[in-house]
Amino acid sequence: MVDFYVAEYEIMDYDFWDISRVKEHFHQNPEIFHILEGEGLLKIGDKEYRMVKEDFIIINSYERHAFEAKEKVLCACIHLNFSLAKRYVDLGALIFDCNTVLEQNDITNTCRLMLKRIFSQYFGKGGHGRIYLTCLYYALLNMISDKFLIPKNELELDQEDRINKIYHFIDNRYKDPISLNDLSGYLFLSKEYLSTYFKKVLGMNFKDYLTRVRLRHAFNDIRKCREKGLIHIALDNGFPNIAAFNKAFKDAYDMSPSAYLKLCQGEENNTADMPDKDPMEIQRIKSYLSDYGPPGYLEETERKYLGADARKPRSYNKNWNTMINIGRAGELLNRELQEHLLLLKNGLQYRYVRFWDLYSPELQLNLPAKDESYNFTKLDRIMDFLIENGMKPYIELGWKPVQLIRILDEYIVKEERRNEFCTPEHFKSFLLRFIRHYGKRYGNSEVETWYFELWNAPDMEISKDNSGYFELFEAAYHALKSLSPSIQVGGAGFGQDQAMEEIRKKLLLWKAREIKPDFITLYCFPYSTTSMEQSRSVAADPGLEATKKFARKVGGLLDELGFGSLPLHVSEWNSSRSNRNSLHDACNKGAYMAHNLVDAVGSVDVMGYWCGSDLSFEYSDTSLALNGSTGLLTRDGIRKPAYFAVEFLNRMKEYIIGKGDYGVVTTDGEDNYLAVCHNYQSPNFKNVQEDTNQVAFLEQWQIFYDVDVKKMELEIKHVQNGTYRIKKQGINQNAGSVLDEWLRMEKPEALSREEIQYLKSICIPRCTYSSCTVTNGTLNLQLVLQPQEIQLVDISLLKEEE
């Protein structure tokens, strides 16, 4: 509706406009005019169409059109590059026939969803985002060409031919001082007839049209070639002088060329992805896109398949509920955090609780104590709580810094911890007192079931020239095993961001030492560095198989170097290091966990999720009820989708009989089956290259390539014939998601006790029941999963076939 520049190499481009009136005009590029909010009257030639919200119409090349509304209307205009599109579509002989005011059907609905997907990329049109957007543009061109193109009649063809000749003549000679006489001679028409034709068909006289063409080119030159200067731009585009250019520009755009030049220069200071709009207009666009939600759930035509064979069971280890990270040791004195731990233990069957910062001043251990008069009183309270409630400690013995991370290298809190022990022998002496104290307090048989890990801190880097880590590890090893050789001591927290060659060198050095670890620990966060010398982390796709691949590579190194079958503990893992990433509260996190945990089965022995509760990451900036922390529970103890992912997986039967990209099928061997399925969809370029931690709760869908509903066929072969009961439980944006329920409550900053109880009661999986009959030994179910949904399917035999 509003004419704007489409780059010659772009098949399409679009923008949003907040308008109430647009004068009659035309252009060569076909246009999709879409009303997003409000209503108004669109005039095309001598026809009028009353458009309302979600209506769209394709306006063909050179069709005169205008728009008018009583108040401002939010609309989107997509311009199709005529010159580029005609390589694929014969726009000389065909026109688009698409008008939802006259007809609505499944085809227009599908097209509307494609438009929503395109609109969702509005704030990421620059840089890498254009690659994905270009794919969508061509998909849209294919759709509208296939569904809406019709042949032109002879009259339209004749008129199109003449208009094309007029356009060609003026577009090639607009820089010259041409006149209506020149054009009439080119077309072999009289000047009088051509003047009448111009006004009738194009809605303006020759002079006005010529000025319009010159202005369009000058407008684009100001944007692209501003170093030329306004005088040169005016003369190069056919204006006789700068005064004529200034007047024509101001009449057309309500501002002077110099004012527009300043505006363009100001854009250089803006982010590449932020369109040139006033703040109110930007806010209205964001509001519209947010209210719409994810940009169109498109059902995939290809069905996904999850197959299983009841005759091929294999046992497996549920490595995800062995251990949960909870935070710094001192935080375990917090009664609320203890209550959360009990929820996690009782609800998700976690057995070990990993904590660190053992030497924190708040524990008052009396460090360093030269006379070895250590005070374990406060640590005793922590250990008593764990032991009395059936949990065991998994203790990190190093000096991990206290950190709260907003984005990759931006910290809310960062406090380094200093090694208080002067020598490894001093460290060993402390641990001897520590382990003897707890052996006496709880008995050796209890303490020898605990796990101890020593993190490889950067300041004690493993290398030939620096054996500091090995000396500390060996001191801890000898001290702890003095109580019982069965006590497990491991390290060194190899990170997924480390190069495999670097890990290999460190393991070679460890292999040459007398003391070897009982287990190897890994830290799996989806980050990488561009080189071994560059320490700054760069976000990577948290997607598929990352944890499994890393664990298998490290496992392969251990076998190659002769370590034997050392257990692998992923003692820390998550989709992000950030403690302020809104995706942690969303359905995407639940689907991510379901995929990652199923994928890692058989690759590692322990998967220690980071972290159990949002309480571990509270700070002065966490006034909102949800703040993007990594917990399975909100600070108020409300279960997130990630919690239910673990709960669903815990209910899996003893044997796996099928596994695929979107789920796993298990059985107990007695005609009962349980499948856990998910519709995990990876983040797009924004997650890989940009700061997704700043994505607002309402705009999360902007960082996903797809938001498709998946239809899945679940097939289990060689089952007993008979009648089966089917119970489905699901967590998605419309069922059980605390983030989405909170948003529907309009994001109250702090929840009342009644609101907390309300959310606890409704943030549960939605259940549906059905039955099916098997007569041929194969059970088939058709599942539908919403974007980022996790679904549990419980199948049990009710009655055997007689």
TADAFEN-V726298 format. One record per backbone hydrogen bond with DSSP energy under -1.0 kcal/mol. NH is the residue of the N-H (numbers start at 0). CO is the residue of the C=O. If there is no record, write none. Layout:
# TADAFEN-V726298
nh = [NH:NH]
co = [CO:CO]
This chain:
# TADAFEN-V726298
nh = [9:12:14:16:18:21:24:30:31:32:33:34:35:36:39:40:41:42:43:44:46:48:50:53:54:56:57:58:61:62:64:65:66:67:68:72:73:74:75:76:77:78:79:80:84:85:86:87:88:90:93:94:96:99:102:108:109:110:111:112:113:114:115:116:117:118:119:120:121:123:128:129:130:132:133:134:135:136:137:138:139:140:141:142:143:144:145:146:147:149:151:156:157:158:159:160:161:162:163:164:165:166:167:168:169:170:171:172:173:175:177:182:183:184:185:186:188:193:194:195:196:197:198:199:200:201:208:209:210:211:212:213:214:215:216:217:218:219:220:221:222:223:224:227:232:233:234:235:237:238:244:245:246:247:248:249:250:251:252:253:259:260:261:262:263:264:265:266:268:269:273:276:281:282:283:284:285:286:287:288:289:290:291:295:299:303:305:307:308:309:311:313:318:323:324:325:328:331:332:333:337:338:339:340:341:342:343:344:345:346:347:348:351:352:353:354:355:359:362:363:371:373:374:379:380:381:382:383:384:385:386:387:388:389:390:391:393:394:395:396:401:403:405:406:409:411:412:414:426:427:428:429:430:431:432:433:434:435:436:437:438:439:440:441:442:446:447:448:449:450:451:452:453:455:456:459:462:470:471:472:473:474:475:476:477:478:479:480:482:486:487:489:490:493:495:497:502:503:504:505:506:507:508:509:510:511:512:517:519:520:521:522:523:526:527:537:539:548:549:550:551:552:553:554:555:556:557:558:559:560:561:562:565:568:569:570:571:573:578:580:583:584:585:590:591:592:593:594:595:596:597:598:599:600:602:603:604:605:606:607:609:611:613:615:616:617:621:631:632:633:636:639:643:644:645:646:647:648:649:650:651:654:655:656:657:659:663:664:665:666:667:672:673:674:675:676:677:678:683:686:687:688:689:691:693:694:698:701:702:703:704:709:711:712:713:714:715:716:718:721:722:723:724:725:726:727:728:729:730:731:734:740:741:742:743:744:745:746:755:756:757:758:759:760:761:762:763:765:767:769:771:773:778:780:782:784:787:788:789:790:791:792:793:794:795:796:797:798:800]
co = [6:78:76:74:72:66:64:58:77:56:75:54:73:73:50:67:48:65:46:63:43:41:39:34:51:32:97:30:26:59:24:42:21:40:19:18:36:16:33:14:31:12:29:10:80:81:83:84:84:88:89:149:147:55:98:104:105:106:107:108:109:110:111:112:113:114:115:117:118:120:125:126:127:128:129:130:131:132:133:134:135:136:137:138:139:140:141:142:143:94:92:152:153:154:155:156:157:158:159:160:161:162:163:164:165:166:167:168:169:172:175:178:179:180:181:182:183:189:190:191:192:193:194:195:196:197:204:205:206:207:208:209:210:211:212:213:214:215:216:217:218:219:220:224:228:229:230:231:234:233:240:241:242:243:244:245:246:247:248:249:255:256:257:258:259:260:261:262:265:266:270:274:277:278:279:280:281:282:283:284:285:286:287:293:708:710:712:714:656:716:308:655:316:351:608:353:355:328:329:330:333:334:335:336:337:338:339:340:341:342:343:344:321:391:323:393:326:356:359:360:368:371:364:375:376:377:378:379:380:381:382:383:384:386:385:350:352:450:354:452:414:412:409:409:406:403:403:401:422:423:424:425:426:427:428:429:430:431:432:433:434:435:436:437:438:442:443:445:446:392:487:394:489:491:454:456:465:466:467:468:469:470:471:472:473:474:475:476:479:483:449:451:518:520:522:494:498:499:500:501:502:503:504:505:506:507:509:488:566:490:568:493:571:524:537:527:525:544:545:546:547:548:549:550:551:552:553:554:555:556:558:557:563:519:605:568:521:523:404:627:580:581:582:586:587:588:589:590:591:592:593:594:595:597:599:599:567:567:318:569:572:324:632:612:613:614:618:611:611:637:633:631:639:640:641:642:643:644:645:646:648:666:313:664:664:662:675:657:673:654:671:794:665:792:663:790:661:788:702:683:683:684:685:689:690:691:695:698:699:700:681:784:782:303:780:305:778:307:776:773:798:771:795:769:793:767:791:765:789:734:731:736:737:738:739:740:742:741:751:752:753:754:755:756:757:758:761:729:727:725:723:721:715:713:711:709:678:785:730:676:728:674:726:672:724:670:722:722:720]
